[in-house]
Amino acid sequence: MPTGDLGTTQSSTIIDILLSERLLTPAQVDEIKVKSASLGLPYEEVLKNMNVVPPAKIEEAKAKLLGIPFISLSSASFSPLVIGMIPKAVAERFLLIPFLFDEETRTLSVAMSNPVDLEALEFVRQKTGLNLKTFATSVEDIKNAISQQYRQEIVGEVGEAVRQTEELNKTRTIDSKEIAEIIKEAPIAKIVSTILEYAVSSRASDVHIEPQEDRIRVRYRIDGILYDRLSLPKSVQDAVISRIKILSDMKIDEHRTPQDGRFNFKVDKEEADLRISVMPTTFGEKIVMRLLRKSSGIPTLPELGLNGTSLKNLESAILRPHGIIIVCGPTGSGKTTTLYAILEKLNTTRVNIMTLEDPVEYQMQGVNQVQINPGVGLTFATGLRSFLRQDPNIVLVGEIRDTETTELAVQASLTGHLVFSTLHTSDAAGAIPRLTDLGAEPFLLSSTLNAVVGQRIVRRVCPTCKEAYSPLRQIVDEMRKVLGQLFPQGNGSEIKLYKGKGCDKCADSGYLGRVGIYEVFPISTKLSNLILEHPGSAAVQKEALAEGMITMKQDGYMKVIAGITTPEEVIRVAQE
């Protein structure tokens, strides 16, 4: 049968599938049929030209038609050993990539853009000598996966180390007594070192090493998003975990309780302080490593994303000689970094700055930093009580979590100290009722609170592959509704936004780096009087807006219009 006929037959069935899944409307199906007849093109080509269904969904429908499983490679985990089974040149030639190997059945799982390419299948079968299980995926997914997986040195380096380790394991049976010796051997050290080197080079903030039933998954948090980058065989699990435990000065023979540790790691000129957390799970001990870069420096407030009215209000609040300034947001929203940027601005030889943190994330010259240690009785509350006998001008308390710390922070501000701290609330307005819930007297809070900051972090559009596009009408309408008078004047339909199309610099994500979106409101006379009435967050929000506060979502959309981030990012982190 001619290729064109086959394509048309498949496309008509594909259209039926897309219609049944409500990805096409009956009217769109009729339009596709009319255009196909008038232009003499297959349905599939018309479908792609109309751009009404994502290409991946078209490929998924084709896979259903062929009875072949479909896989999204963005969520797939790649093993270095498996990637090495098919050379890059072969992968690029046939647009395929291996991602899983079943040793028992000697079956290699391969994702293909054209899973019925018999020439490709026979070539790979002869090349590997293995059984093949084919999966369908989109052309774009295949190209991105090949670009990422074969480019990453982590795959080749770790793969070779794993092969060496497995050779060692074949020659002897390993028991618990031998683990201490095995982890000193070069292959295991190489695996751990390469995992960390990749973390530093890819700007990862965290590394997750997660034992699964049949493998070890390694994920990296880059710009706030977790990416599955590596899959290790189960055989190296104990040795890799023990290696990290040794480096972190933990007990390698303790597997039942959580453990914490830290160590330093250096790659070229970049040095990172690693905080390690080990947690027992069903399939073994999970490790999370937080990377704190020593050489990155402390950014300024404008570099973090503060500007305009928000920056002006915050700078006015921090220049007052006493009072409390609270920074709010969920875990990982950049609260500590904002506080460090403030301290850096206030840090002179004429003031005594003391910080009480859990843990100390940045080391600041000229600032007295203390890490809490509940094991010896050094908590936020006891530490703050001792701080007041150290003649401080400025005090930073890492987090207000209990009544005692709240009361001490208020008392410290009343006695002439400038106090900074953080709260876990969804927005700035929620800080006031939260503080009263924690025991702060409203009449004291109204006279001591200087300002409240709410924040989130969004990913920046990659400057290298940045391109303009015309947004959907719904997006423009949503932005106009949220921004109100802040929306640019003129015809909103002509507004241009920006996104990254993906490149080597951003690992094909379209994003590179992060920036904060903020809301800041100073405590005015009206808000001070409102605090005395035990207000809920809605009442605080209403008054702050009436006084001109720009919300996080508004700040985010203004950064979208400026080409700094995307609407999807703002919605992801600041959805109400």
C-alpha positions as a Python dict, from the first residue, in 0.01 Angstrom:
ca = {
    (1, 'M'): (0, 0, 0),
    (2, 'P'): (136, 350, -85),
    (3, 'T'): (261, 555, 208),
    (4, 'G'): (16, 838, 141),
    (5, 'D'): (-282, 605, 155),
    (6, 'L'): (-162, 448, 476),
    (7, 'G'): (-119, 792, 631),
    (8, 'T'): (-469, 897, 528),
    (9, 'T'): (-625, 579, 665),
    (10, 'Q'): (-440, 613, 993),
    (11, 'S'): (-520, 982, 1016),
    (12, 'S'): (-892, 928, 985),
    (13, 'T'): (-875, 681, 1275),
    (14, 'I'): (-648, 920, 1465),
    (15, 'I'): (-909, 1190, 1425),
    (16, 'D'): (-1171, 955, 1568),
    (17, 'I'): (-946, 888, 1868),
    (18, 'L'): (-882, 1258, 1924),
    (19, 'L'): (-1254, 1327, 1894),
    (20, 'S'): (-1339, 1057, 2149),
    (21, 'E'): (-1082, 1206, 2389),
    (22, 'R'): (-1239, 1552, 2339),
    (23, 'L'): (-919, 1694, 2199),
    (24, 'L'): (-1111, 1783, 1883),
    (25, 'T'): (-1465, 1912, 1843),
    (26, 'P'): (-1702, 1780, 1572),
    (27, 'A'): (-1675, 2120, 1399),
    (28, 'Q'): (-1295, 2092, 1391),
    (29, 'V'): (-1318, 1737, 1248),
    (30, 'D'): (-1544, 1867, 969),
    (31, 'E'): (-1298, 2150, 900),
    (32, 'I'): (-1006, 1904, 881),
    (33, 'K'): (-1195, 1685, 632),
    (34, 'V'): (-1282, 1984, 412),
    (35, 'K'): (-923, 2111, 407),
    (36, 'S'): (-790, 1762, 341),
    (37, 'A'): (-1018, 1724, 39),
    (38, 'S'): (-953, 2072, -100),
    (39, 'L'): (-574, 2071, -51),
    (40, 'G'): (-516, 1703, -125),
    (41, 'L'): (-330, 1651, 205),
    (42, 'P'): (-355, 1367, 458),
    (43, 'Y'): (-563, 1440, 767),
    (44, 'E'): (-258, 1422, 990),
    (45, 'E'): (-73, 1692, 798),
    (46, 'V'): (-379, 1918, 804),
    (47, 'L'): (-410, 1853, 1176),
    (48, 'K'): (-50, 1956, 1238),
    (49, 'N'): (-84, 2269, 1019),
    (50, 'M'): (-394, 2380, 1209),
    (51, 'N'): (-204, 2351, 1541),
    (52, 'V'): (-520, 2272, 1738),
    (53, 'V'): (-383, 1957, 1907),
    (54, 'P'): (-38, 1928, 2069),
    (55, 'P'): (197, 1717, 1850),
    (56, 'A'): (258, 1476, 2140),
    (57, 'K'): (-118, 1401, 2157),
    (58, 'I'): (-122, 1322, 1784),
    (59, 'E'): (168, 1081, 1832),
    (60, 'E'): (-9, 926, 2131),
    (61, 'A'): (-321, 871, 1921),
    (62, 'K'): (-109, 704, 1650),
    (63, 'A'): (41, 475, 1913),
    (64, 'K'): (-310, 371, 2027),
    (65, 'L'): (-399, 298, 1668),
    (66, 'L'): (-95, 71, 1630),
    (67, 'G'): (-145, -96, 1966),
    (68, 'I'): (197, 26, 2083),
    (69, 'P'): (246, 179, 2432),
    (70, 'F'): (321, 551, 2438),
    (71, 'I'): (580, 706, 2672),
    (72, 'S'): (656, 1066, 2761),
    (73, 'L'): (1035, 1081, 2787),
    (74, 'S'): (1026, 1390, 3007),
    (75, 'S'): (914, 1162, 3293),
    (76, 'A'): (1133, 864, 3199),
    (77, 'S'): (1441, 764, 3396),
    (78, 'F'): (1756, 677, 3201),
    (79, 'S'): (2020, 433, 3313),
    (80, 'P'): (2381, 505, 3208),
    (81, 'L'): (2431, 137, 3134),
    (82, 'V'): (2126, 126, 2910),
    (83, 'I'): (2214, 446, 2720),
    (84, 'G'): (2555, 296, 2646),
    (85, 'M'): (2395, -3, 2470),
    (86, 'I'): (2310, 202, 2162),
    (87, 'P'): (2564, 453, 2018),
    (88, 'K'): (2459, 814, 1977),
    (89, 'A'): (2500, 798, 1598),
    (90, 'V'): (2248, 511, 1578),
    (91, 'A'): (2005, 695, 1809),
    (92, 'E'): (2022, 1009, 1592),
    (93, 'R'): (1998, 815, 1265),
    (94, 'F'): (1678, 627, 1357),
    (95, 'L'): (1537, 876, 1614),
    (96, 'L'): (1525, 628, 1898),
    (97, 'I'): (1663, 597, 2250),
    (98, 'P'): (1693, 306, 2497),
    (99, 'F'): (1571, 370, 2851),
    (100, 'L'): (1523, 35, 3031),
    (101, 'F'): (1681, -311, 3030),
    (102, 'D'): (1530, -627, 3180),
    (103, 'E'): (1826, -854, 3252),
    (104, 'E'): (1612, -1158, 3325),
    (105, 'T'): (1444, -1161, 2984),
    (106, 'R'): (1730, -976, 2809),
    (107, 'T'): (1478, -722, 2679),
    (108, 'L'): (1574, -366, 2590),
    (109, 'S'): (1296, -104, 2602),
    (110, 'V'): (1337, 150, 2322),
    (111, 'A'): (1138, 469, 2259),
    (112, 'M'): (1098, 554, 1889),
    (113, 'S'): (940, 831, 1687),
    (114, 'N'): (844, 565, 1431),
    (115, 'P'): (796, 237, 1620),
    (116, 'V'): (708, 45, 1299),
    (117, 'D'): (1042, 124, 1131),
    (118, 'L'): (1143, -237, 1058),
    (119, 'E'): (1488, -139, 926),
    (120, 'A'): (1570, 42, 1252),
    (121, 'L'): (1440, -242, 1467),
    (122, 'E'): (1639, -507, 1279),
    (123, 'F'): (1955, -293, 1291),
    (124, 'V'): (1930, -241, 1667),
    (125, 'R'): (1845, -608, 1724),
    (126, 'Q'): (2159, -717, 1539),
    (127, 'K'): (2371, -447, 1703),
    (128, 'T'): (2272, -537, 2060),
    (129, 'G'): (2181, -903, 2031),
    (130, 'L'): (1884, -833, 2261),
    (131, 'N'): (1507, -863, 2248),
    (132, 'L'): (1337, -530, 2186),
    (133, 'K'): (1023, -379, 2336),
    (134, 'T'): (916, -68, 2145),
    (135, 'F'): (743, 242, 2277),
    (136, 'A'): (608, 531, 2075),
    (137, 'T'): (695, 890, 2157),
    (138, 'S'): (701, 1228, 1987),
    (139, 'V'): (984, 1343, 1759),
    (140, 'E'): (1044, 1644, 1985),
    (141, 'D'): (1070, 1420, 2294),
    (142, 'I'): (1320, 1192, 2117),
    (143, 'K'): (1541, 1479, 2001),
    (144, 'N'): (1542, 1641, 2345),
    (145, 'A'): (1621, 1310, 2516),
    (146, 'I'): (1909, 1231, 2277),
    (147, 'S'): (2046, 1582, 2321),
    (148, 'Q'): (2032, 1560, 2701),
    (149, 'Q'): (2125, 1198, 2770),
    (150, 'Y'): (2412, 1158, 2526),
    (151, 'R'): (2547, 1505, 2603),
    (152, 'Q'): (2566, 1454, 2977),
    (153, 'E'): (2905, 1332, 3087),
    (154, 'I'): (2732, 1194, 3393),
    (155, 'V'): (2591, 908, 3185),
    (156, 'G'): (2922, 790, 3042),
    (157, 'E'): (3126, 840, 3357),
    (158, 'V'): (2877, 681, 3592),
    (159, 'G'): (2810, 400, 3345),
    (160, 'E'): (3177, 302, 3337),
    (161, 'A'): (3202, 315, 3717),
    (162, 'V'): (2890, 99, 3750),
    (163, 'R'): (3035, -159, 3510),
    (164, 'Q'): (3354, -174, 3717),
    (165, 'T'): (3152, -213, 4038),
    (166, 'E'): (2944, -494, 3891),
    (167, 'E'): (3262, -672, 3784),
    (168, 'L'): (3383, -653, 4145),
    (169, 'N'): (3051, -785, 4271),
    (170, 'K'): (3069, -1083, 4032),
    (171, 'T'): (3401, -1194, 4173),
    (172, 'R'): (3293, -1203, 4539),
    (173, 'T'): (2994, -1205, 4768),
    (174, 'I'): (2962, -882, 4962),
    (175, 'D'): (2851, -881, 5323),
    (176, 'S'): (2800, -595, 5565),
    (177, 'K'): (3156, -619, 5696),
    (178, 'E'): (3298, -558, 5350),
    (179, 'I'): (3093, -246, 5277),
    (180, 'A'): (3346, -24, 5454),
    (181, 'E'): (3617, -149, 5218),
    (182, 'I'): (3410, -140, 4900),
    (183, 'I'): (3312, 224, 4942),
    (184, 'K'): (3678, 320, 4936),
    (185, 'E'): (3728, 164, 4595),
    (186, 'A'): (3752, 388, 4294),
    (187, 'P'): (3426, 300, 4112),
    (188, 'I'): (3198, 388, 4404),
    (189, 'A'): (3391, 707, 4480),
    (190, 'K'): (3364, 795, 4109),
    (191, 'I'): (2986, 742, 4105),
    (192, 'V'): (2932, 973, 4405),
    (193, 'S'): (3180, 1230, 4278),
    (194, 'T'): (3021, 1242, 3931),
    (195, 'I'): (2670, 1280, 4079),
    (196, 'L'): (2793, 1580, 4281),
    (197, 'E'): (2992, 1732, 3994),
    (198, 'Y'): (2684, 1726, 3776),
    (199, 'A'): (2482, 1887, 4056),
    (200, 'V'): (2728, 2177, 4077),
    (201, 'S'): (2762, 2223, 3700),
    (202, 'S'): (2385, 2210, 3642),
    (203, 'R'): (2313, 2470, 3917),
    (204, 'A'): (2109, 2217, 4117),
    (205, 'S'): (1999, 2319, 4466),
    (206, 'D'): (1920, 1963, 4581),
    (207, 'V'): (2007, 1605, 4486),
    (208, 'H'): (1764, 1322, 4568),
    (209, 'I'): (1898, 966, 4577),
    (210, 'E'): (1590, 747, 4605),
    (211, 'P'): (1595, 368, 4634),
    (212, 'Q'): (1317, 204, 4432),
    (213, 'E'): (1216, -161, 4417),
    (214, 'D'): (1444, -243, 4123),
    (215, 'R'): (1678, 56, 4089),
    (216, 'I'): (1806, 378, 4243),
    (217, 'R'): (1658, 699, 4106),
    (218, 'V'): (1872, 1015, 4112),
    (219, 'R'): (1687, 1344, 4073),
    (220, 'Y'): (1817, 1700, 4065),
    (221, 'R'): (1620, 2011, 4166),
    (222, 'I'): (1716, 2276, 3913),
    (223, 'D'): (1549, 2619, 3929),
    (224, 'G'): (1294, 2476, 4171),
    (225, 'I'): (1186, 2181, 3952),
    (226, 'L'): (1288, 1818, 4007),
    (227, 'Y'): (1440, 1644, 3703),
    (228, 'D'): (1497, 1269, 3675),
    (229, 'R'): (1852, 1250, 3541),
    (230, 'L'): (1995, 912, 3634),
    (231, 'S'): (1904, 556, 3720),
    (232, 'L'): (2152, 329, 3899),
    (233, 'P'): (2135, -49, 3943),
    (234, 'K'): (2018, -183, 4276),
    (235, 'S'): (2353, -359, 4321),
    (236, 'V'): (2538, -35, 4405),
    (237, 'Q'): (2277, 99, 4650),
    (238, 'D'): (2442, 5, 4981),
    (239, 'A'): (2787, 114, 4869),
    (240, 'V'): (2674, 454, 4733),
    (241, 'I'): (2470, 533, 5046),
    (242, 'S'): (2751, 421, 5275),
    (243, 'R'): (3000, 633, 5081),
    (244, 'I'): (2788, 946, 5135),
    (245, 'K'): (2738, 856, 5502),
    (246, 'I'): (3114, 830, 5554),
    (247, 'L'): (3173, 1167, 5389),
    (248, 'S'): (2901, 1319, 5611),
    (249, 'D'): (3039, 1164, 5930),
    (250, 'M'): (2731, 947, 5988),
    (251, 'K'): (2699, 594, 6124),
    (252, 'I'): (2708, 351, 5830),
    (253, 'D'): (2568, 63, 6036),
    (254, 'E'): (2256, 258, 6143),
    (255, 'H'): (1966, 204, 5901),
    (256, 'R'): (1658, 245, 6120),
    (257, 'T'): (1663, 613, 6219),
    (258, 'P'): (1705, 940, 6024),
    (259, 'Q'): (2052, 1097, 6024),
    (260, 'D'): (2187, 1440, 5932),
    (261, 'G'): (2536, 1547, 5832),
    (262, 'R'): (2736, 1780, 5610),
    (263, 'F'): (3057, 1801, 5410),
    (264, 'N'): (3227, 2029, 5158),
    (265, 'F'): (3271, 1951, 4790),
    (266, 'K'): (3482, 2144, 4540),
    (267, 'V'): (3463, 2140, 4159),
    (268, 'D'): (3733, 2349, 3991),
    (269, 'K'): (3703, 2688, 4165),
    (270, 'E'): (3346, 2641, 4285),
    (271, 'E'): (3299, 2514, 4637),
    (272, 'A'): (2970, 2391, 4783),
    (273, 'D'): (2867, 2312, 5139),
    (274, 'L'): (2643, 2006, 5134),
    (275, 'R'): (2377, 1937, 5399),
    (276, 'I'): (2284, 1570, 5400),
    (277, 'S'): (1961, 1413, 5524),
    (278, 'V'): (1918, 1033, 5536),
    (279, 'M'): (1571, 884, 5584),
    (280, 'P'): (1479, 511, 5602),
    (281, 'T'): (1217, 414, 5338),
    (282, 'T'): (1053, 92, 5221),
    (283, 'F'): (1329, 6, 4971),
    (284, 'G'): (1626, 146, 5160),
    (285, 'E'): (1762, 476, 5285),
    (286, 'K'): (1676, 787, 5085),
    (287, 'I'): (1933, 1066, 5075),
    (288, 'V'): (1866, 1434, 5005),
    (289, 'M'): (2166, 1663, 4960),
    (290, 'R'): (2117, 2041, 4976),
    (291, 'L'): (2392, 2238, 4798),
    (292, 'L'): (2489, 2574, 4944),
    (293, 'R'): (2736, 2748, 4716),
    (294, 'K'): (3007, 2944, 4892),
    (295, 'S'): (3127, 3136, 4591),
    (296, 'S'): (2791, 3257, 4464),
    (297, 'G'): (2782, 3572, 4680),
    (298, 'I'): (2477, 3747, 4819),
    (299, 'P'): (2254, 3920, 4561),
    (300, 'T'): (2113, 4270, 4607),
    (301, 'L'): (1741, 4331, 4655),
    (302, 'P'): (1688, 4450, 4292),
    (303, 'E'): (1877, 4142, 4168),
    (304, 'L'): (1633, 3924, 4361),
    (305, 'G'): (1341, 4086, 4178),
    (306, 'L'): (1232, 4364, 4416),
    (307, 'N'): (1155, 4688, 4238),
    (308, 'G'): (923, 4988, 4226),
    (309, 'T'): (687, 5049, 4518),
    (310, 'S'): (769, 4717, 4686),
    (311, 'L'): (1141, 4795, 4698),
    (312, 'K'): (1079, 5149, 4821),
    (313, 'N'): (848, 5031, 5102),
    (314, 'L'): (1091, 4761, 5216),
    (315, 'E'): (1393, 4993, 5213),
    (316, 'S'): (1202, 5247, 5422),
    (317, 'A'): (1105, 4978, 5675),
    (318, 'I'): (1456, 4835, 5719),
    (319, 'L'): (1608, 5180, 5782),
    (320, 'R'): (1398, 5229, 6097),
    (321, 'P'): (1603, 5178, 6416),
    (322, 'H'): (1372, 4916, 6571),
    (323, 'G'): (1068, 4704, 6498),
    (324, 'I'): (988, 4370, 6332),
    (325, 'I'): (1002, 4280, 5963),
    (326, 'I'): (849, 3947, 5863),
    (327, 'V'): (915, 3759, 5536),
    (328, 'C'): (647, 3502, 5444),
    (329, 'G'): (627, 3214, 5204),
    (330, 'P'): (639, 2833, 5182),
    (331, 'T'): (958, 2627, 5214),
    (332, 'G'): (1197, 2694, 4927),
    (333, 'S'): (1049, 3033, 4833),
    (334, 'G'): (1373, 3225, 4894),
    (335, 'K'): (1287, 3387, 5230),
    (336, 'T'): (1636, 3335, 5376),
    (337, 'T'): (1804, 3477, 5066),
    (338, 'T'): (1589, 3791, 5089),
    (339, 'L'): (1684, 3834, 5455),
    (340, 'Y'): (2054, 3794, 5374),
    (341, 'A'): (2024, 4058, 5102),
    (342, 'I'): (1870, 4294, 5360),
    (343, 'L'): (2146, 4222, 5614),
    (344, 'E'): (2412, 4277, 5348),
    (345, 'K'): (2264, 4623, 5288),
    (346, 'L'): (2262, 4702, 5663),
    (347, 'N'): (2600, 4546, 5745),
    (348, 'T'): (2845, 4817, 5859),
    (349, 'T'): (3108, 4836, 6131),
    (350, 'R'): (2874, 5057, 6337),
    (351, 'V'): (2609, 4792, 6402),
    (352, 'N'): (2617, 4456, 6577),
    (353, 'I'): (2424, 4203, 6368),
    (354, 'M'): (2347, 3861, 6513),
    (355, 'T'): (2167, 3575, 6341),
    (356, 'L'): (2011, 3258, 6477),
    (357, 'E'): (1959, 3007, 6195),
    (358, 'D'): (1872, 2646, 6114),
    (359, 'P'): (2108, 2600, 5937),
    (360, 'V'): (2352, 2881, 5853),
    (361, 'E'): (2318, 2892, 5473),
    (362, 'Y'): (2547, 3183, 5383),
    (363, 'Q'): (2857, 3295, 5568),
    (364, 'M'): (2860, 3674, 5599),
    (365, 'Q'): (3168, 3877, 5683),
    (366, 'G'): (3122, 4083, 5998),
    (367, 'V'): (2798, 3913, 6105),
    (368, 'N'): (2776, 3694, 6416),
    (369, 'Q'): (2597, 3379, 6298),
    (370, 'V'): (2475, 3103, 6529),
    (371, 'Q'): (2325, 2769, 6428),
    (372, 'I'): (2057, 2628, 6656),
    (373, 'N'): (2122, 2293, 6820),
    (374, 'P'): (1813, 2158, 6999),
    (375, 'G'): (2015, 1857, 7116),
    (376, 'V'): (2204, 2079, 7362),
    (377, 'G'): (1914, 2311, 7435),
    (378, 'L'): (2001, 2585, 7182),
    (379, 'T'): (1664, 2662, 7025),
    (380, 'F'): (1532, 2978, 6860),
    (381, 'A'): (1377, 3083, 7189),
    (382, 'T'): (1680, 3016, 7417),
    (383, 'G'): (1919, 3157, 7159),
    (384, 'L'): (1716, 3476, 7122),
    (385, 'R'): (1706, 3520, 7500),
    (386, 'S'): (2087, 3497, 7511),
    (387, 'F'): (2124, 3728, 7210),
    (388, 'L'): (1969, 4017, 7400),
    (389, 'R'): (2263, 4004, 7642),
    (390, 'Q'): (2507, 4039, 7351),
    (391, 'D'): (2427, 4407, 7283),
    (392, 'P'): (2288, 4356, 6928),
    (393, 'N'): (2146, 4629, 6706),
    (394, 'I'): (1996, 4393, 6450),
    (395, 'V'): (1873, 4040, 6516),
    (396, 'L'): (1772, 3776, 6261),
    (397, 'V'): (1570, 3481, 6388),
    (398, 'G'): (1553, 3210, 6120),
    (399, 'E'): (1188, 3126, 6184),
    (400, 'I'): (912, 3209, 6429),
    (401, 'R'): (754, 2876, 6512),
    (402, 'D'): (623, 2895, 6868),
    (403, 'T'): (473, 3124, 7129),
    (404, 'E'): (796, 3175, 7323),
    (405, 'T'): (994, 3286, 7017),
    (406, 'T'): (709, 3518, 6913),
    (407, 'E'): (695, 3688, 7251),
    (408, 'L'): (1073, 3726, 7269),
    (409, 'A'): (1086, 3876, 6917),
    (410, 'V'): (820, 4133, 7010),
    (411, 'Q'): (1001, 4216, 7336),
    (412, 'A'): (1332, 4254, 7150),
    (413, 'S'): (1177, 4504, 6909),
    (414, 'L'): (1021, 4698, 7199),
    (415, 'T'): (1360, 4733, 7365),
    (416, 'G'): (1515, 4904, 7065),
    (417, 'H'): (1626, 4619, 6835),
    (418, 'L'): (1551, 4570, 6467),
    (419, 'V'): (1425, 4211, 6433),
    (420, 'F'): (1394, 4007, 6113),
    (421, 'S'): (1227, 3669, 6087),
    (422, 'T'): (1023, 3436, 5863),
    (423, 'L'): (680, 3275, 5877),
    (424, 'H'): (528, 2991, 5679),
    (425, 'T'): (213, 3158, 5545),
    (426, 'S'): (70, 3160, 5192),
    (427, 'D'): (77, 3540, 5159),
    (428, 'A'): (183, 3855, 5341),
    (429, 'A'): (-165, 3928, 5478),
    (430, 'G'): (-169, 3593, 5659),
    (431, 'A'): (128, 3695, 5877),
    (432, 'I'): (-71, 3916, 6115),
    (433, 'P'): (-340, 3663, 6219),
    (434, 'R'): (-66, 3397, 6234),
    (435, 'L'): (142, 3606, 6477),
    (436, 'T'): (-161, 3668, 6700),
    (437, 'D'): (-234, 3293, 6694),
    (438, 'L'): (123, 3237, 6813),
    (439, 'G'): (63, 3457, 7118),
    (440, 'A'): (163, 3808, 7006),
    (441, 'E'): (-51, 4065, 7185),
    (442, 'P'): (-231, 4279, 6922),
    (443, 'F'): (-158, 4606, 7104),
    (444, 'L'): (215, 4521, 7111),
    (445, 'L'): (219, 4389, 6752),
    (446, 'S'): (53, 4703, 6617),
    (447, 'S'): (331, 4920, 6758),
    (448, 'T'): (627, 4693, 6670),
    (449, 'L'): (552, 4552, 6324),
    (450, 'N'): (726, 4760, 6051),
    (451, 'A'): (648, 4567, 5732),
    (452, 'V'): (548, 4228, 5596),
    (453, 'V'): (691, 4069, 5280),
    (454, 'G'): (534, 3780, 5087),
    (455, 'Q'): (728, 3604, 4814),
    (456, 'R'): (760, 3318, 4569),
    (457, 'I'): (1026, 3221, 4316),
    (458, 'V'): (960, 3181, 3943),
    (459, 'R'): (1195, 3059, 3672),
    (460, 'R'): (1349, 3313, 3434),
    (461, 'V'): (1312, 3279, 3060),
    (462, 'C'): (1642, 3161, 2913),
    (463, 'P'): (1807, 3468, 2749),
    (464, 'T'): (1985, 3253, 2488),
    (465, 'C'): (1677, 3091, 2331),
    (466, 'K'): (1423, 3360, 2424),
    (467, 'E'): (1161, 3430, 2155),
    (468, 'A'): (849, 3644, 2132),
    (469, 'Y'): (502, 3502, 2073),
    (470, 'S'): (140, 3619, 2068),
    (471, 'P'): (-42, 3483, 2375),
    (472, 'L'): (-389, 3331, 2375),
    (473, 'R'): (-676, 3568, 2434),
    (474, 'Q'): (-761, 3398, 2765),
    (475, 'I'): (-411, 3469, 2897),
    (476, 'V'): (-432, 3837, 2803),
    (477, 'D'): (-777, 3866, 2963),
    (478, 'E'): (-652, 3698, 3283),
    (479, 'M'): (-354, 3936, 3303),
    (480, 'R'): (-573, 4240, 3237),
    (481, 'K'): (-816, 4127, 3511),
    (482, 'V'): (-538, 4076, 3769),
    (483, 'L'): (-333, 4385, 3682),
    (484, 'G'): (-623, 4630, 3640),
    (485, 'Q'): (-476, 4979, 3595),
    (486, 'L'): (-125, 4830, 3597),
    (487, 'F'): (-191, 4660, 3261),
    (488, 'P'): (-11, 4841, 2973),
    (489, 'Q'): (-232, 5085, 2789),
    (490, 'G'): (-320, 5012, 2427),
    (491, 'N'): (-456, 4715, 2237),
    (492, 'G'): (-410, 4411, 2458),
    (493, 'S'): (-449, 4174, 2163),
    (494, 'E'): (-119, 4300, 2023),
    (495, 'I'): (82, 4233, 2337),
    (496, 'K'): (392, 4017, 2292),
    (497, 'L'): (516, 3777, 2559),
    (498, 'Y'): (836, 3572, 2570),
    (499, 'K'): (930, 3207, 2621),
    (500, 'G'): (1239, 2996, 2574),
    (501, 'K'): (1230, 2738, 2295),
    (502, 'G'): (1504, 2528, 2460),
    (503, 'C'): (1880, 2518, 2403),
    (504, 'D'): (2201, 2367, 2538),
    (505, 'K'): (2241, 2644, 2796),
    (506, 'C'): (1907, 2570, 2965),
    (507, 'A'): (1908, 2192, 2903),
    (508, 'D'): (1613, 2239, 2664),
    (509, 'S'): (1387, 2361, 2944),
    (510, 'G'): (1346, 2718, 2814),
    (511, 'Y'): (1432, 2854, 3160),
    (512, 'L'): (1762, 2960, 3315),
    (513, 'G'): (1786, 3094, 3668),
    (514, 'R'): (1513, 3226, 3897),
    (515, 'V'): (1370, 3556, 4015),
    (516, 'G'): (1141, 3648, 4304),
    (517, 'I'): (788, 3785, 4284),
    (518, 'Y'): (695, 3992, 4587),
    (519, 'E'): (425, 4171, 4778),
    (520, 'V'): (526, 4421, 5047),
    (521, 'F'): (310, 4630, 5272),
    (522, 'P'): (436, 4867, 5543),
    (523, 'I'): (228, 4894, 5860),
    (524, 'S'): (43, 5225, 5822),
    (525, 'T'): (-168, 5394, 6091),
    (526, 'K'): (-484, 5232, 5948),
    (527, 'L'): (-327, 4885, 5944),
    (528, 'S'): (-191, 4940, 6294),
    (529, 'N'): (-542, 5022, 6418),
    (530, 'L'): (-679, 4722, 6227),
    (531, 'I'): (-440, 4485, 6409),
    (532, 'L'): (-606, 4583, 6739),
    (533, 'E'): (-932, 4431, 6606),
    (534, 'H'): (-785, 4077, 6560),
    (535, 'P'): (-839, 4086, 6179),
    (536, 'G'): (-843, 3785, 5947),
    (537, 'S'): (-612, 3773, 5648),
    (538, 'A'): (-892, 3888, 5410),
    (539, 'A'): (-940, 4212, 5607),
    (540, 'V'): (-564, 4277, 5615),
    (541, 'Q'): (-539, 4205, 5240),
    (542, 'K'): (-825, 4444, 5162),
    (543, 'E'): (-669, 4731, 5357),
    (544, 'A'): (-320, 4668, 5214),
    (545, 'L'): (-461, 4673, 4860),
    (546, 'A'): (-650, 4993, 4934),
    (547, 'E'): (-317, 5148, 5037),
    (548, 'G'): (-153, 5050, 4708),
    (549, 'M'): (9, 4712, 4772),
    (550, 'I'): (106, 4521, 4457),
    (551, 'T'): (25, 4152, 4502),
    (552, 'M'): (263, 3868, 4417),
    (553, 'K'): (48, 3770, 4121),
    (554, 'Q'): (47, 4130, 3991),
    (555, 'D'): (423, 4152, 4035),
    (556, 'G'): (455, 3821, 3851),
    (557, 'Y'): (244, 3933, 3555),
    (558, 'M'): (439, 4258, 3530),
    (559, 'K'): (755, 4048, 3506),
    (560, 'V'): (580, 3841, 3235),
    (561, 'I'): (510, 4157, 3031),
    (562, 'A'): (873, 4263, 3083),
    (563, 'G'): (985, 3932, 2930),
    (564, 'I'): (1145, 3802, 3252),
    (565, 'T'): (922, 3499, 3308),
    (566, 'T'): (613, 3326, 3164),
    (567, 'P'): (243, 3324, 3260),
    (568, 'E'): (266, 2949, 3331),
    (569, 'E'): (532, 3009, 3594),
    (570, 'V'): (330, 3280, 3770),
    (571, 'I'): (20, 3059, 3774),
    (572, 'R'): (228, 2765, 3902),
    (573, 'V'): (362, 2944, 4209),
    (574, 'A'): (111, 3220, 4282),
    (575, 'Q'): (-226, 3062, 4206),
    (576, 'E'): (-480, 3169, 4465),
}
